[in-house]
Amino acid sequence: MRLIWALYGSLSCTLIVVLICGAFAFRLTKTPSATQSATFIVDASSQSARVMPDNLFGIFFEEINHAGAGGLWAELVSNRGFEAGGKNTPSIFDPWVKIGNDSNILVSTDQISTLERNEVALKMEVLCDNDDNSNPCPSQGVGVYNPGFWGMNIEDGQVYNVVLYILSVDSIDLSVSLTSSDGSQNLAQHTIEADEQEFSSWTRIEFELESSGTDSNSRLQITTSKCGTIWLDQVSVMPSDTFMGHGFRKDLASMLADLKPRFLRFPGGSYSQGGRLANAFRWKSTVGSWEQRPGHFNDVWNYWTDDGLGFFEFLQLAEDLGALPVWVIHNGISLNDQINPSSLPSFVEDVLDGIEFARGDPDSTWGSVRTEMGHPNPFELMFISIGNQECGNKNYKANYLKFYTAIKAAYPDIKVVTNCDGSNRKLDHPADLYDVHVYTSASDMFFKAQLFDKTSRNGPKAFVSEYAVTGNDAGKGTLVAALAEAGFLMGLERNSDIVEMASCAPLFVNNNDRRFNPDAIVFNSGMQFGTPSYWMQQFFKYSNSATYHPSTIQASNYRSLLASALTWEDTDSNRKYLKLKIVNYGNEVVSLKMSISGLEMKISSAGLKTILTSSKLSDENSFEEPNKVVPVMTNISRAGEKMSVAIAPYSLTSFDLLLESQDLRIFID
């Protein structure tokens, strides 16, 4: 059976539809023993309507769980510059592995690189030779291989761009290949042959490899059967087909695009601070050519990153997603140490330089660096968050004021975010927004829908930059976590006169390196899926710039029901829709009567119903069952200002009703 849905007016829902044996995939463990009754009253008049912020819902990226290195950033080689072992040589060069034994090859690191900020290179002393009968090389040759980030996903017919630097005073005969995990199957190969002296100085080699097979656990091999000494540096393998052509893994970036985020907060989180100052994210070390980026140890989450995903790439990703960048700057305070206040001016100047890199004219000092990287037009950097969770530090406010004053003097239009929560008390320092992080249990998250109900409407607005259900009921991403978060977001919609922005955390997790649970998107080298919380966010992606309508739920002894109503416009078709969302956090079916008044446009008789639920609250998606908990869409044919519907227990349900007389139809074929 096929389900084809046509939404006149380009509603452009990206929700997955699941069919099981010809019926929609909605299951309950058992038929509920009781039914509650409730009334949902919506005042859709223009007098009571309120336009919600343009940037209400966005996304937050942190380099955690190998989210960028080996994830969103499409580089396939791990430790491509051999710097992860440190500057002291010889050092470890994991995850590179030697091919051959000590009688035919010796491998170590060496400080010989031609790249100023990347001194370490790999040295291969090949002792065997196929022309030497006394010590011939093994049939497959000797050398090194790199398994990538828990396997490289190589696909049949796809092209991969390879770059490496080579130094050798001997003639060379190198084979660069993509193979299966044990090296037995060759998927693509390129040979580099050269006479003596041709590589006597460091030489950059670039070529393409087209795969003749598919293997999600592949590796890169560099081998030879010729005696001599060869140095390698900055070895990169990138798929040629990336999101918008800018180096982002296409499937993962597309899932972000499907959320229609209006802002992208980066690079952290704790990652922006560093466990120690020496390991903090420093934007100037992450721009320019990737070969010259030194990389750094992510000591907060305990892995190396080569900073291929750097400041420029974050700005580019925001632009590609149609989102505004929100830069979390380093304010001189790490998790375990901080700078002397006398050194703060250099940190302030560094931030101003970063803003110039993003927004400066092409001929400005740092704007010219951006231009050289291929982006002469400025990026739309409008938000700066000063630090991350350091409000309790004794130096935070003094440091904050120095950054705030300097930024506002140079760029008065930039909105500055403080770490100090102003939801319960008046701030004692100037700010455009204050940052709020909410990590709690599912039950508490649901009732935090009222968090901002009593917040003062004067002064700065709230930026809920990190929220997530945590603890035992969160699992690796459960239905109950998603429902609780949905209730919380409905509270943010209701309070969007004081809450300007919100984003979940964390965004990504590589299934091989879980540092934090739960996460919105789970992936490995070749697959990905959204957790229920990811799919929950799909229900809110049209809230940005939408018109909020006050609504009330009338029910006796039933506190597990939350709802919201809004109208939004599809900019592609200029057609408007009324969206009604209801989360039922209880274990009973709710017989809901909906009453809508004050609409200035007619509701079309057809509509679209979408529901997120499952058989158990603890249900999760997985690689084996990626669509176990996903939104399911059905058509409704009797939409109107008065409707009676059944709301399933433990569910998130939305109704998209086309306004005016235009058709909204779903066909089941």
Salt bridges, closest charged atoms under 4 A:
GLU75 OE1 - ARG80 NH1 2.78
GLU83 OE1 - LYS87 NZ 2.81
ASP102 OD1 - LYS98 NZ 2.39
GLU206 OE1 - ARG204 NH1 2.87
ASP241 OD1 - LYS250 NZ 2.96
ASP251 OD1 - ARG249 NE 2.80
GLU291 OE2 - ARG204 NE 2.78
ASP306 OD2 - ARG80 NE 3.30
ASP307 OD2 - HIS296 ND1 2.93
GLU313 OE2 - ARG293 NH2 2.97
GLU319 OE1 - HIS375 NE2 2.87
ASP320 OD2 - HIS246 ND1 2.69
ASP350 OD1 - LYS284 NZ 3.45
ASP353 OD2 - LYS284 NZ 2.81
ASP413 OD2 - ARG359 NH2 3.11
ASP428 OD2 - LYS397 NZ 3.01
ASP428 OD1 - HIS429 ND1 2.81
ASP432 OD2 - LYS408 NZ 2.80
ASP435 OD2 - ARG265 NH2 3.55
ASP435 OD2 - HIS437 NE2 3.16
ASP444 OD2 - LYS448 NZ 2.64
ASP453 OD1 - ARG494 NH2 2.82
GLU466 OE2 - ARG265 NH1 3.07
GLU466 OE2 - HIS437 NE2 3.48
GLU493 OE2 - LYS581 NZ 2.94
ASP497 OD2 - ARG457 NE 2.85
GLU500 OE2 - LYS415 NZ 2.99
ASP513 OD2 - HIS66 ND1 2.72
ASP513 OD1 - ARG515 NE 2.64
ASP519 OD2 - ARG514 NH1 3.82
ASP619 OD1 - LYS628 NZ 3.59
GLU625 OE1 - LYS628 NZ 3.97
ASP656 OD2 - LYS579 NZ 2.93
ASP669 OD2 - ARG2 NH2 2.63
